[in-house]
Amino acid sequence: MKSIFNVLVIFFLSVTFILGQVAVPNDWYYGNPGEGFNGISMKKAYGEFLKDKKTKTVVVAVIDSGIDIEHADLAGNIWVNPGEIPDNGQDDDKNGYIDDIHGWNFIGGPDGKNVGPDTYEATRVYASLKYKYENANAATLNKEQKLEYDTYLRAKETVDKEIEKANAGLKQLETVEMKVMSSLDALTVALGDKPLTTENLEMIDTKDNQALTMAKNIAAQYLSASDVNTIDGMKEVIRGEIAEDKKASQNKLDYAYNINFDPRKTIVKDNYADPTEKFYGNNDVEGPDPLHGTHVAGIIGAIRDNSIGMDGVAPNVKLMSVRAVPDGDERDKDVANAIRYAVDNGATVINMSFGKGFGTHKNLVDEAVKYAAKKDVLLVHAAGNSGQNNDQIINYPNSNFEKKWFYVKSKESQKLGRSWCAELQRRRGCCSSIFQLRYQGSGFICSWHENI
């Protein structure tokens, strides 16, 4: 139902695109280039290069929003801490974390509550420096203060722009709602005493009445693709969907860019001012919304050849869930602790599909990365979906010391239709020690929360 109205709203806002559709195999991305879709040649790798080769179990830690550990396509591949007895309230393996059976949650509280929405790092930086530089005279600042002042201005600009965009988004949706409701009222008048049917709809001459034309198109879509067959019913559904769409913008105002919002004090209850603190959180590795982490976990290690959902890339893997990413920006303290937890508990690969434009405690993450490198643990970090050049645009975490990082970058096709490309390249210049895998595409089959 949601897709019907959202398509119409996009049409109403004059940004509808008609995409040519072709039959696409569910696992196109595992195929070979030259077979119609630019896949990653995984089938060929397993069928030829790795055929009959023995595998060993690899523990992959997924630092993310959480994983649905009961998902039908993941449950058999979820990591189990061999040194911990489930639900006995004891730290059996003496690692400092009680009942960490499948991993740990660094954004949970001691009472079992969890952080859902959180602020972005730009908001935190702006809030922390506002008292210091709001009325500052840049000409009187020393060199160190000037650097901090520049960071404050960059954070302030980000927050102000995003708040402006969120308010504009709300206003736009309110305008859409008003015009759509008005157009449906016009349709009611045009129908008179006649029932709303496809036949009666086709008989209405809209002439040059744009509102009536729009209402006629909306009604036709609902009648042909849903069980909603009254104008009042359509209004109810549309109002509900617009309310859902408004939430994204409203959440930015209420949480993401609200300098007065801080779930850390009320939920996690750690000493956030102490960056060396390690033992806080809880063992709820799913959290309130493990959608993104479940998606990532499925790409890595969904059970293969079980006729459920997708096949993960790795054939012999255990997935350790380390929750550190809220609906907002991850915090450096949590990321550093998550990396160390994963390393200390047997992970040989750590996936980190997150990033942000500001970093307040980069040294904490850097030290954790060095710690992982000493233990020969591979870190896989997403370079983002914005298509920006991370050699020029500040993005955290990043590596300014000579250690190998493996970045994965994705960008939606900007052309009508589908286009994909895969490219493995070695970055040059200042990032000569960083490898980058770039993969573009859409329409991926993946694991979703609640067995979807």
PAPA-789534 format. One record per residue: x, z, y of N, C-alpha, C, O in turn. Coordinates in steps of 0.02 Angstrom, whole numbers, plus 32768, in hexadecimal, padded with zeros to 4 digits. Layout:
# residues N
XZYXZYXZYXZY;...
***
This chain:
# residues 452
802980007FC4800080008000802B8000803F801C7FDE806F;80618026803D808A802D807980A77FEA808E80AB7FDA80C9;80BD7FC2805C80DE7F83806C80AF7F53809080C57F2A80B8;806D7F578081803E7F2A80A0803F7F3480EC80497F048112;80347F718101802F7F7D814980727F75816C80757F5A81A3;80A87F8B814B80E97F85816C80FA7F3C817981177F2C81AD;80E97F0F814B80F57EC8815680CD7EB0819280E67E8881BA;80907EC8819880657EB381CF807F7ECD8212807C7EAA8244;80987F0B821280B47F26825080F07EFC826580F87EEC82A0;811A7EEB823581557EC28245813E7E7F8261815B7E658291;810A7E63824380EF7E24825C80D57E2C82A380E07E0282CE;80B27E6282AE80957E6F82F080CC7E76832580C37E63835E;81057E918310813D7E9A833E81697E5D8342819F7E5E8360;81527E27832381747DE5832781B97DE5830881E77DC58322;81C17E0A82D282027E0782B081F97DFA826582227E0F823D;81C37DD8825281B77DC8820C81E27D8C81F881E87D5B821D;82007D9281BE82257D5A81A382077D47815F81F57D738137;82027D06815281E87CF0811282237CDE80E682497CB080F4;822B7D0480B182657CFB808682527CD38047821F7CE18027;827A7CA28039826F7C7D7FFC82807CA97FC082B47CCB7FC0;82557CA97F8F825F7CD47F5582727CAA7F1882547C767F0B;82A37CC07EF582B67CA07EB682BA7CD67E8182C37D117E90;82B37CC17E4382B67CF17E0C82FC7D0E7E08832D7CE97E04;83007D507E0883407D727E0883437DA17DCC83187DCC7DC5;83757D9A7DA1837B7DC97D6983897E0F7D8283AA7E187DB5;836F7E427D5E83777E877D7483C07E9C7D7C83D07EC47DA7;83EB7E807D5284317E947D54845E7E5D7D6F84967E537D57;84447E387DA1846B7E007DBC84AF7E167DD484DF7DEF7DD1;84B57E527DEC84F37E6A7E0B85297E787DD785637E857DEA;85187E777D97854A7E807D6285627E3D7D45858F7E3B7D1B;85447E077D5C85567DC57D4285957DA97D6285B97DCD7D85;85A27D6A7D5585DF7D4A7D6C85D27D1B7DA7859E7CFA7DA8;85FE7D197DD885F77CE77E0D85F57CA17DEE86197C937DBF;85CA7C777E0885C37C357DEC85877C2E7DBD85777BF77DA8;85677C667DAE852C7C657D8284EC7C6A7DAB84B77C7B7D90;84F07C5C7DEA84B57C5D7E1584B47C987E4484957C957E79;84D57CCF7E3184D97D0B7E5B85207D267E5885407D267E23;85387D3E7E91857D7D567E9385817D9E7E7C85867DCC7EA4;85807DA77E3B85877DEA7E1E85CF7DFF7E1A85FC7DDD7E31;85DB7E3A7DFB861E7E567DF886417E497DB686767E657DA9;86237E1E7D8C86417E0B7D4C86487E457D1B86767E457CF2;861C7E767D2086227EAF7CF386137E9C7CAB86347EB47C7D;85E27E717CA185D27E5B7C5D860E7E397C3D861E7E457C02;86307E107C63866B7DEE7C4986A37E207C3B86C67E1A7C09;86AA7E517C6786DE7E847C5D86D47EA97C1B87037EB37BF5;86957EBE7C1086887EE37BD286867EB67B9586997ECA7B5E;866F7E787B9E86697E4B7B6586AA7E2A7B4F86B17E157B16;86DA7E277B7E87187E057B6E87557E337B7587777E427B44;87637E497BB187A17E6F7BBE87A17EB47B9D87D57ECB7B86;87677ED57B9C87647F197B8287447F1D7B3D87397F547B23;87357EE57B2087137EE47ADF873C7F087AAA87787EFD7AA3;871B7F347A8687397F5B7A4E876C7F8E7A65878E7FAC7A3B;87747F987AA687A37FCA7ABE8780800E7AC0874680137AD4;87A380427AAC878780857AAC878780A17AF387B280927B1C;875580CA7B01874F80E97B43875881347B3C875181517B06;876881547B73876A819C7B75873B81B47BAC872F81917BDD;872281EF7BA486F2820A7BD4871382177C17874882357C1B;86F282007C4B8709820A7C9086D482327CB5869A82207CB4;86E982687CD586BB828F7CFE86BE82767D4686F382767D66;8684825F7D5E867F82467DA3865582777DCB861A82827DBC;867282937DFE864C82BF7E2B862B82957E61864C826B7E80;85EB82A07E6C85C6827C7E9F85B682AD7ED7858882D57ED1;85DD82AA7F0D85CF82D47F47859B82B17F7185A8827D7F90;855F82CD7F72852882A87F9084EE82D87F9F84F883137FAA;84B282BC7FA1847682E47FB1845C830B7F75842E83337F7C;847A82FF7F3B8463831D7EFD845182E77ECB844882AD7EDE;844B82FA7E8C843982CA7E5783FD82E67E3083FA83227E21;83CE82BB7E21839782CE7DF583B282D27DAE83B3829F7D8A;83C7830D7D9983E983147D5983BA830E7D1D83D1830A7CE4;837A830B7D29834A83027CF2833182BA7CEE830582AA7CC6;834C828E7D17833982487D168345822A7CD1837A82357CB3;831482057CB7831881EB7C73835581BF7C67836F81BB7C30;836C819D7C9C83A4816F7C9483E781907CA5841B81707CA2;83E581D07CB7842381F47CCA842F82337CA1846982467C98;83FB82537C89840082967C6C8437829A7C36845B82CC7C33;843C82687C0C846E826A7BD784B582647BEF84E482717BC9;84BE824F7C2D850282477C498512827B7C7F854482737CA3;84EA82AE7C8684F882E27CB7852C83127C9C852883297C62;855D83217CC58593834F7CB3857883957CA6854C83AD7CCB;859283B67C74858183FB7C6485C184247C6585F184147C42;85C284587C8C85FC84847C91860584A97C4F85DC84D37C3D;863B849B7C2A864484B97BE7865285047BEA864C85277BB7;8666851D7C25867885637C29864185907C44864C85CB7C4F;860685737C4F85D085997C6E859485A07C3F858085707C1F;857985DC7C3C853C85E87C15850085E17C4484FD86037C77;84D185B57C33849A85A77C62846F85E47C73845C860B7C47;846185EC7CB3842F861A7CCC843886637CB8840786877CB0;847686787CB1848086C07CA2849686E87CDF84A387247CDA;849986C67D1984AB86E87D5684F287007D598503872C7D81;851D86E37D2F856386F77D2C859286BD7D3B858186837D2E;85CB86CC7D5685FF86997D60862B86997D22866286B57D23;8613867A7CED8635867F7CAC867A86617CAC86A7867C7C8C;8684862A7CCF86C686097CCE86F486227D06872C860A7D0E;86DA86537D2D870286737D62871D86417D96875486497DB0;86F5860F7DA5870B85DF7DD886EE85F07E1D86FA85CC7E4E;86C886277E2186AD863C7E61866586257E6D864886367EA0;864985FE7E3F860685E27E4885DA85F57E0C85E985E47DD3;85A486187E1A857986337DE5854985FD7DCB852685DC7DF2;854985F67D89851B85C77D67852185807D8084EF855D7D88;855D856A7D8E856885257DA3856A84F87D65859F84E07D51;853184EE7D47852C84C97D08853A847F7D11855D84617CE8;851F84617D45852684197D4F854A84077D90854E83CC7DA2;856484397DB28586842D7DF2857584667E228566849D7E0D;857984577E62856B848B7E94854C846C7ED3855584317EE2;852884977EF7850584837F34852184AB7F6F851484E67F75;854884897F9A856784AA7FD3853A84AC8011854E84C58045;84FE8491800B84CF84968043848F84B8802C845784A58040;849884EA8002846185147FED846E855C800084A7856E8010;843A85857FFD844285CB800F844285F97FD3842F85E47F9C;845686367FDC845986667FA5841586777F87841086907F4F;83DF86697FAD839C86767F95837C86397F748341863A7F64;83A386057F6A838A85C97F48836F85947F77835E855D7F61;836A85A37FB7835285717FE78388853C7FF383C385477FE5;83728502800C83A084CB8016839884AB805A836184A88076;83D08493807583CE846C80B383B1842880A283CA84058076;837D841480C7836283D080C2837C83A980FE83B1838B80F9;835783A9813583718389817283A783B3819383A583F08190;83D6839181B2840B83B381D8841B838682148403834D8218;8444839F824084588378827A848E8346826884AD834B8233;84998315829484D382E9828E850F830B82AE8507833782D8;854A82F6829A8587831582B4858D830C830085A683388323;857582D48319857682C98361854F82FF83858563831683BA;85178313836884ED834883858513838A8386851183AE83B8;853583998350855A83D8834B859383D9837D859F840C839E;85B783A1838385EE839E83B385D483A683FA85F083CB8422;859E8383840A85818387844C856B83CF845B857783E98492;854A83EE842A853184328434856A8463843E856684918467;85A0845A841885D8848A841B86018484845A862284B4846F;86008449847A8629843F84B58601843C84F7861E843A852D;85C0843C84F185958435852B85A1846C856085A6845E859B;85A684A9854885B084E1857685F284DB859C85F984F485D4;862284BA857C866684B78597866F847D85C88695848285F9;864D844585BB865C840985E2862083EA8606862683B68626;85E6840A860285AB83EE862185B483E2866C859E83B08687;85D68411868C85E0840B86D4862B840686E686408418871D;865183ED86B6869A83EA86C086AE83B386F1868D838086F7;86E583C087138703838F873F873F83718719877183938710;873983338704876C831586DA87B0831586FB87E3831786D9;87B28313873E87F2830F8762881A834F875B8857834F8765;87FA8387874B881C83C78746883183D986FF884F840E86F5;882183B086CE882F83BF8688887683AD86768891837B868E;889583D6864A88D783C4863188CF839085F98897837D85E8;8906837A85DD8906834485AB88DC8357856E88B4832E8557;88E68392855488C183A88519887683AD8527884D839984FE;886583C98561881F83CF857487FF838A857E87C58380856E;8827835C8599880D831985A687F982F6856487C682D48561;882283008531881182E384EF87D0830084D587A582DC84BB;87C9834284DC878C836384C58750834E84EF8719834584D6;875C8345852F8727832F855D870F82E9854B86D382DB854E;873E82BD8539872C827985258701827A84E686D1825484DF;871282A784B886EA82AF847B86A382C7848C867282AF8470;86A082F684BA865F831084D1863582D884EF85FA82D284E0;865382AE8519862E8278853886168245850485DE822B8509;8640823884D3862C8208849E85F28224847585C481FF8463;85F58264846685BF82848440857F8286846985498278844F;8585829784A8854B829A84D4852A825584DA84EC825084D7;8553822284E1853881DF84E7851281CB84A784DC81AE84AA;852F81DC846E850E81CD842E84CB81F08429849981D08418;84CA82318437848C825884328457823E8463841D82358450;846B823384A1843C821C84D3841E81D884C083E281CE84C8;844781AB84A8842F8168849583FF816C845A83CC814A8459;84108196842883E6819A83ED83A381BC83FD837081A983E0;83A481EC84298365820C843E833A81D9846282FD81D68458;835981B1848C8335817D84B08316814B847F82DC81368488;833C8137844D83248107841B82EB812583F282BB810383E2;82F1816683E082BC818683B9827B818983E18245817C83C7;8281819B84208245819E844B82268158845381E981508454;82518126845A823880E18460821680CB842081E380A98422;823280E083E7821380CF83A781CE80ED83A0819F80CD8387;81C7812C83B58185814D83B38153812A83E0811A811F83CE;816B8119841B813E80F7844B812880B4843180EE80A08439;8156809084118147804E83F58112805483BE80E3802D83BB;811A8085839380EA808F835D80A580A383788072808F835D;80A580CB83AC806680DF83CB804380A183E88005809B83E5;806A80748405804E803684208032800A83E87FFC7FEE83EE;8058800683B280417FE083787FFF7FFC835E7FD07FD78352;7FFC803E83567FC0805E833C7F84804F836A7F4E803E8352;7F8E805683AB7F57804B83DA7F3E800383D57F017FF883D4;7F6B7FD383D37F577F8D83D27F377F79838F7F087F52838D;7F527F9483587F357F8483177EEF7FA283127EC27F8082F9;7EE67FE083277EA47FFF83247E737FDA83517E397FD1833F;7E8A7FC5838B7E5F7FA083B97E4A7F5E839B7E117F4883A2;7E7A7F3D83797E6A7EFD835A7E387F0583217E0C7EDB8318;7E3E7F3A82FA7E0E7F4782C47DC97F5782E07D967F4782C1;7DC87F77831A7D877F83833B7D677F41834E7D2A7F398347;7D8F7F1183657D767ECF83777D5B7EAB83397D2A7E87833D;7D7C7EB683007D647E9882C27D217EB682AD7CF57E928294;7D197EF682B87CD97F1782A87CA17EF782D07C6B7EE982B5;7CAD7EEC83107C7B7ECC833B7C6D7E8583247C337E708322;7CA07E6083127C987E1A82FC7C707E1582BB7C4A7DE682B2;7C797E45828F7C547E4482507C0A7E5682597BDF7E3E8235;7BFD7E81828A7BB97E9782957B9F7EBE82597BBF7EEF8243;7B657EA9823E7B487ECC82057B607EB181C27B4C7ECA818D;7B8C7E7F81C37BA47E6181857BD97E8D81647C017EAD8188;7BDA7E9181227C0E7EB781007C517E9581067C557E588112;7C867EBB80FE7CCA7E9E81017CDB7E7F80BE7CEA7EA1808E;7CD77E3D80BC7CEA7E1880807D187DDE80967D1B7DCD80D1;7D3A7DC180667D667D8980757D3E7D4F80937D557D2D80C1;7D037D4380767CDA7D0C808E7CC47D1880D77CC97CEA8100;7CAC7D5480E67C967D63812A7CD17D62815B7CC97D508196;7D0B7D7681437D477D76816D7D597D2F81807D6B7D2281BA;7D557D0181507D687CBC815D7D397C9A818E7D4C7C6B81B0;7CFB7CB381927CCA7C9481BE7CD37CA882087CB67C8A8234;7CFC7CDB82147D077CF282597D347CC2827E7D6B7CB38267;7D1D7CA982B77D457C7C82E27D697CA783167D497CC08345;7DAA7CAE830F7DD07CD9833C7DDF7CB8837E7DF07CD983AF;7DDA7C7483807DE97C4E83BD7E2E7C6283D87E5F7C5F83B3;7E327C7784167E727C8B84337E797CD784377EA47CF0845C;7E517CFA84127E527D4484147E8A7D5E83E67E827D6183A9;7EC27D7084037EFC7D8683DC7EEF7DC583B57F047DCB837B;7ECB7DF583D37EBC7E3483B17E917E2783747E9D7E44833F;7E5F7DFC837B7E337DED83427E587DC6830C7E4C7DD082D0;7E867D9B83217EAF7D7682F07ED97DA682C77EDE7DA0828A;7EF87DD682E97F217E0682C67EF87E3082967F0C7E3B825D;7EBD7E4782AC7E927E6F82817E7B7E4882447E777E63820D;7E6C7E09824F7E577DDE82177E8E7DD781E37E817DDA81A7;7ECC7DCF81FA7F057DCA81CD7F117E0B81A77F1E7E0B816B;7F0B7E4381CB7F137E8581AC7EDF7E8F81757EEF7EA2813D;7EA07E8281877E6A7E8C81567E727E5F81197E667E7480E1;7E877E2181247E927DF280ED7EC67E0C80BD7EBF7E058080;7EFB7E2880D87F317E4380AF7F187E7E80847F267E818049;7EF37EAA80A27EDA7EE4807E7EA87ECF80487EAA7EE98010;7E7C7EA080587E4A7E8B80287E697E687FEC7E507E6D7FB4;7EA07E457FF87EC07E1F7FC17EF37E477F997F027E357F61;7F0D7E7D7FB67F457E9F7F957F3B7EEA7F8D7F6A7F0E7F7E;7EFE7F037F977EF27F4A7F8E7EA97F567F7E7E817F277F7D;7E987F957F707E527FA57F627E2E7FC07FA07DF67FDA7F9A;7E4D7FBA7FDA7E2E7FCF80197E027F9680327E1B7F5F803F;7DC17FA280387D947F6B804A7D657F7B80837D327F5B808C;7D777FAD80AB7D517FBC80E87D817FC381227DBB7FD5811A;7D677FB6815E7D927FBB81997DA6800481A47DDF801181B6;7D788033819A7D89807A81A17DBF808E81707DEC80B48180;7DBB807381337DEF808181017E32806781167E658088810C;7E32802B81327E71800E814A7E8E803781827ECB80428185;7E64804D81B07E7C807781E77E9C80B781CD7ED080CC81E6;7E7D80D5819B7E98811381807EDD810981627F0B8130816D;7EE480D3813B7F2480C4811B7F5980B581507F9180CD814C;7F46808C81807F76807881B47F8D80B381DD7FC880BA81EC;7F5E80DF81EF7F71811C82157FA3814681ED7FD381618208;7F95814C81AC7FC28173818180078156817C8039817A817D;800B81138177804B80F28171807280F581B380AF80FD81B3;804F80ED81EA807080F4822B808A813B823580C18145824F;8063816C821F807A81B1822380BA81BC81FB80E781DF8211;80BE819C81C080FB81A081988135817F81BC816D819981BC;8128814581DA815D812281FD81758149823A81B08146824D;8148816E8259815A81978293818A81CF827F81B281E682A9;818681E6824181AE821F822C81F982138235821E82408247;820E81D58227825681C7822D826F81D3827482A381F2827E;824981BB82A5825D81C682EA8253820F82FF827C822B8323;821D822D82E88210827382FA824482A282DC825882D282FC;825A8293829F828E82BC827F82D082B982A582F582E982A7;82DD827F82C3831A827A82EC831682A88328834782C6833D;82DA82AD834582D082D8837F82CF8322836B82EB834C838E;82AF8331833382A88376831D82E7839382FC82F583CE8303;830B836882D98344838082B18386835F82C383B4837F82DD;838C831E82B483CD82FC82B683F0830282FA842C830D82FC;83CB82FA833183EA82FB837383D28336839E83D5833483DB;83BB8369837D83A383A6839F83DC83D9839F83ED83F5836B;83F983E583D98433841183DD8422845A83CF844E848383C7;83E2846A83CD83CD84AF83BF83BA84BA837783A984F28363;83BE8486834E83AC848C830783EA849D82DE841C847982E3;83E884D182B6842184E5828D84098506824D83FF8543824D;840084E0821783EA84FE81D88420852681B58412854A8184;845D852181CE8494854581AF8489859081B1849485B38180;847485A881EA846C85F081F38432860C81CB8436864481B2;83FD85E481C383C185FE81A383BE85F08158839986118134;83E585BF814083E185AC80F9842185BA80D4842185E280A5;8458859B80E7849785A380C284B385E980CA84CA8608809A;84B18602810884C7864681188510865481068521868D80F7;853A8620810A8581862C8102859E863E8146857A863D8178;85DE864E8148860086598187861D8616819C86568606818E;85F485EE81BF860785AA81CE864685A781FA866A857581FA;865385DC821E868E85DE824986CE85E68220870585DC823A;86C785F781E08701860081B4870A85C2818986E885BC8156;87358594819C873D85558176875D855E8132875C85308109;877A85998125879B85A480E5876B85C280B1877E85C98076;872F85D380C686FF85F1809786EB85BD806286DC85838073;86EC85D1802386DE85A37FEC86A085B47FC4867E85877FAA;869085F47FBE865D86087F8E861B86177FB1860E86507FC5;85F385E47FB785B085E97FD4858685B17FB685A185867F93;854685B17FC3851A857D7FA884F385967F6C84EC85D27F62;84DB85687F4384B8857B7F0584BF85437ED184E185117EDE;84A1854C7E9784AC851C7E60847484E87E5A847084C77E26;844B84E07E8D841884AC7E8D843884697EA0843F845A7EDB;844A84427E6D847084047E7B844283C87E89845A83917E94;840183D47E8883D2839E7E9A83C083A27EE483C283707F08;83AE83DE7EFB839A83E77F41835583CB7F4D833483B47F1E;833E83CB7F8B82FA83B57F9B82F183697F9982B883527F91;832683437F9F832082FA7F9F835F82D97F83838A82C57FA9;836382D57F40839F82B77F22839D826C7F1A83C082507EF0;8374824B7F43836982037F3B83AB81DC7F4083BB81B47F14;83D181E67F75840E81BF7F7F844281CE7F49846181A07F2D;844B820E7F3A847C82207F07846982067EC2849581F37E9B;842982057EB3841181EB7E73841E81A07E6E843281857E3A;8412817E7EA6842081377EAA846A81297E9C847B80FE7E73;8495814D7EBD84DD81447EB584F281547E6D851981307E4E;84D8818C7E5384E981A07E0F84D5816C7DDB84F981617DAA;849C814B7DE7848681177DB984B480DB7DB884C280BF7D82;84CD80C77DF284FC808F7DF4853B80A17DCC855680777DA8;855180DE7DD3858E80F37DB1858380FB7D6685A880E07D3D;854E81217D54854A81367D0F8506813A7CF084FB81647CC4;84D681107D058496810E7CE084A480FA7C9884D080D17C8B;848081187C69848C810B7C22848380C17C14845280A27C28;84B380A57BF184B4805E7BE3848D804D7BA4848980747B75;846F80117BA5844E7FF57B69841880227B4C841180267B0F;83F280437B7883BB806E7B5F837680547B72834480757B68;837580177B8D83367FF77BA18310801E7BD682D380177BDD;833480487BFB8315806D7C33833A805C7C73837780637C76;831680457CA58335803B7CE68371800D7CE5836D7FD47CCC;83A880257D0083E57FFD7D07841A80157CD68413804A7CB8;844F7FEF7CD0848B80047CAC84BF80197CDE84CE7FF37D0C;84DB80547CD7851180697D03855080427CF5855780237CC0;857E80437D2485BD801E7D1C85E9803E7CE78608801A7CBF;85EB80807CE6861980A37CB885F680B17C7585BE80CA7C75;861780A27C3D85F880AB7BFB860080F27BDF85DA81057BB3;863081177BF6863E81587BD9864E81897C11868881977C1F;861A81A17C32862381C77C6F85F682047C7085C082047C53;860D82387C9185E482737C9E85E1827D7CEA8614827B7D0D;85A482877D028598828A7D4A859182D27D62856382F67D4D;85BE82E77D8D85BD832A7DA9859D83267DEF85B483007E19;8569834C7DF98546834A7E39856183817E67855D83BC7E57;857C836C7EA18594839C7ED2856F838C7F13857C835A7F34;854083B87F25851483AA7F5D853483C27F9E854383FD7FA6;853E83937FCD855C83A5800D85418379804685568381807F;8513834C803684FB831C806884B0832880758487831C8049;849E834080B08458834C80C18437830C80DD845582D780DB;83FB831380F683DC82DD811B83F582E4816383D382FF818E;843082CA816E845682D381AC849E82C8819984AC82AA8165;84CC82E081C1851382D881B1852E83138189851E834D8195;855883028157857B8334813085AB835A815E85C183408191;85BB8397814A85E983C08171862D83C3814E863183C78111;866283C1817686A683BC815A86B683F5812B86D783EB80F8;86A08430813B86AD846A8110868F845F80CB86B0846D8099;8652844580C98631843A8089865384028061865B84068024;866783CD808486888395806386CA83AB804486D9839B800B;86F183D1806A873183EA8051872784158013874B840E7FE2;86F78443801786E9846F7FDE86CF84487FA286DE84587F69;86A684147FB0868B83EC7F7A86C383C67F5586C283C17F18;86F283AB7F7B872B83887F5C875283B87F30876383A87EF7;876283F37F4B878984247F258763843C7EE7878184457EB2;872284467EEF86FB845B7EB486FE84267E7D870984367E43;86F583E77E9186F583B07E60873983AC7E3C873C83A57DFF;876E83B17E6287B283AE7E4587BD83E87E1587D583DE7DDD;87AC84247E2B87B9845F7E03878F84637DC487A084877D95;8758843D7DC2872C84407D88872D84027D5E86FF83F57D37;876283DB7D65876F83A67D34875E835F7D47876483337D1D;874883537D84873A830E7D98877A82E67D9E87AC82FF7DB8;877882A87D8787B2827C7D8F87A482467DC387D282247DDA;8764823E7DD4874F82107E09871C82357E3486F182597E1A;8721822D7E7686F0824B7EA386D282147ECF86F681F17EF2;8690820E7ECC866E81DC7EF5865181FD7F33863282327F2F;865D81DF7F6D864681FB7FAD862481C67FD7864481A47FFF;85E381BF7FCD85BE818B7FF285A081A88031856381B18037;85CA81B7806085B481D380A085E981C580D5862081AE80C5;85D881D38113860881C9814A85E681D8818C85A981DC8190;860E81E181BF85F381F38201862581E08238865F81D1822A;860C81E08275863581CA82AD865C820082CF868581F282FB;8651823F82BB8675827782D9868D82A582A1866D82AB826D;86C682C582AB86E082F5827B86FB8332829E8727832C82C9;86E2836D828D86F783A982B0873083CE828D875783F182AE;873583C6824B876A83E88225878A83B681F5878B83C081B9;87A48380821187C3834C81E887FC836881BD880683518185;881F839981D7885883B581B2884183D48170886683D1813F;880583F0816E87EB840E813087E283D880FA87F583E180C0;87C483A0810F87B8836A80E087FA834A80CB880483398090;8828834180FB8869832580EB888E834E80B788AB83338088;888D839080BF88AF83BB808F888F83B8804B88B183BB8018;884D83B28049882A83AC800A883B836A7FE7884283677FAA;88418335800F885482F47FF4889A82F67FD788A782DC7FA1;88C783177FFB890C831E7FE1890D83467FA1893383387F73;88E283797F9E88DD83A27F6288C583787F2788E0837D7EF0;8893834D7F33887B83217EFE88B182F07EE888B882E27EAC;88D782D67F18890B82A67F08894182C67EDC895B82A77EAE;895283047EEA898483287EC2896C83317E7A899583347E4B;892A83347E71890D833D7E2F88FC82FA7E0E88DD82F77DD9;891182C37E2F8906827F7E1688BC826E7E1088A782507DDF;889582827E41884D82747E428841823B7E748858823D7EAD;881C82097E5E880C81CF7E8887D081DD7EB3879C81F47E9B;87D681D07EF4879F81D97F23878381947F3587A881677F49;8741818D7F2E871F814F7F4086F1815F7F7A86C481887F75;86FD813D7FB386D7814E7FEF86B68110800D86D680DC8014;86778116801F865380DE803E866B80D480868675810480AB;8673809680988688808680DC864D807C810B865680728147;8610807F80F085D5807B811985AF803B811285C8800B80F5;85738039812E85477FFF8129853F7FDB816C85177FAC8171;85637FEF819E85597FD381E1857F7F9381ED85737F70821E;85AE7F8381C185D67F4781CA860C7F4D81FF86297F1B8212;86197F898216864B7F93824B86917F96822D869A7FA681F2;86C27F88825587087F89824087227FD08245872D7FE9827C;872C7FF0820D87428036820D878B803F821E87A480778224;87AF8007822787F3800C824187F18016828D8822802C82AB;87B8800482AB87B2800882F3877F803C830A8788805A833F;874B804782E28717807682F3872480B882CE873280B78292;871F80EF82F0872C813082D286F78140829E86BB813D82AD;870C8151826286DE8163822D86FE81998202873A819581F3;86D881CA81EF86F2820281C786CB82088186868F81FA8184;86EE821D814F8736822C814C875F81EB814C874681B6813A;879D81F2816187CB81B9815F881081D3814C881C8210814A;883D81A5813F888081B8812988B481A0815A88BF81638162;88D681CF817A890D81BD81A6895081D08188898481CA81A8;894E81E8814A898D81F68127899081C680EC895D81AB80D8;89CB81BC80D189D4818880A089BF819E805A89E881B18031;897E819B8050896281A6800E8932816C80018917814E802F;8928815D7FC288FC81257FB288B2813B7FB388A0816D7F93;888B81167FD7884281207FD7882380DE7FC0884080A87FC9;87E980E27FA387C680A77F8C878380A57FAF875780CF7FA2;877B80757FDD873E80728006870F803D7FEB872580087FD3;86CF804A7FEE869D80197FDB8670800C80178656803B8035;86687FCE802986417FBC806486097F8D805186137F5E802A;85CE7F98806D85957F6D805F85737F5B80A0856F7F8480CE;855B7F1E80A485367F0980DF84FF7ED880CA850C7EA880A6;84C37EE680E0848B7EBA80CF84987E7480EA84B67E6A811F;84827E4480C484877DFF80DB84637DF6811D842B7E0F8125;84817DD3814B84627DC8818C84417D838191842C7D6E81C6;843C7D618158841C7D20815783D87D25813483CD7D53810D;83AC7CF68143836E7CF4811E837E7CE180D683A97CB780CA;835B7D0080A883697CF58062839E7D26804B83AA7D59806C;83BE7D18801183EE7D467FF584337D267FF6843A7CEA7FE8;84657D4D800584A97D357FFD84D47D717FEE84CC7DA7800B;85037D687FC1852E7D9F7FAC85767D877FA985837D4C7F9B;85A47DB27FB585E97DA07FAA860F7DDE7F9485FF7E167FA9;86407DD57F6A86697E0C7F5386B17DFC7F6586C97DC47F5A;86D37E2C7F8087177E1F7F9887417E5E7F8F872F7E937FA7;87787E577F6D87A77E8E7F6587E47E7D7F8F88047E497F84;87F47EA77FBC882B7E977FE888567ED57FF7883E7F0E7FF2;88937EC9800888BF7EFF801D88C27EFE806988D37ECC8088;88B27F36808688B47F3A80CF88FC7F3D80E789287F5A80C7;89077F1E811F894B7F1A813B89527F48817889237F6B818A;898C7F47819589987F6D81D389967FB781C789B57FD18198;89707FDA81F28970802381F18950803F81B2895A807981A1;8929801681908906802E81558923800D811688FD7FFE80E8;89638003811389817FDE80DC897C8002809A89857FE38065;896C8043809A89668067805B891E806D8044891080908013;88F0804B806688A9805080568891800F8037889B7FD98053;887080137FFD88517FD97FDE88087FD97FF187E9800D7FF8;87EC7F9D7FF887A67F98800A87827F677FDC879B7F307FCF;87487F7D7FC3871D7F517F9C86DF7F447FC786BC7F737FDA;86D27F067FD786987EF4800086677ED07FD586787E9F7FB3;86287EE87FD685F57EC77FAD85B47EC57FD3859C7EF87FEB;85977E8A7FD9855A7E817FFF85217E707FD1852A7E4D7F9E;84E57E877FE184AC7E747FB984717EA07FC384747ED27FE7;843A7E8E7FA483FD7EB67FA583D87EA77F6483EB7E7A7F3F;83A47ECD7F57837D7EC17F1A839E7EDE7EDC839B7EC07EA7;83BE7F187EE383DE7F387EAA83AC7F637E8383847F877EA0;83AF7F5E7E40838A7F8D7E1783B37FCD7E1383EF7FCA7E05;839580077E1F83BC80457E21839180807E0B8354807B7E09;83B380B77DFB838F80F47DEA837681157E2A839A81167E5C;833A81307E27831B814F7E62830481947E4C830081A37E11;82F681BE7E7C82E082027E6D829E82017E46827481D57E4F;829682327E198258823C7DF1824C82017DC3821381E97DBC;828281EB7DA1827F81B87D6D826781747D848252814B7D5B;826A81687DC5825681267DDD829080F67DD7828A80BB7DE9;
***
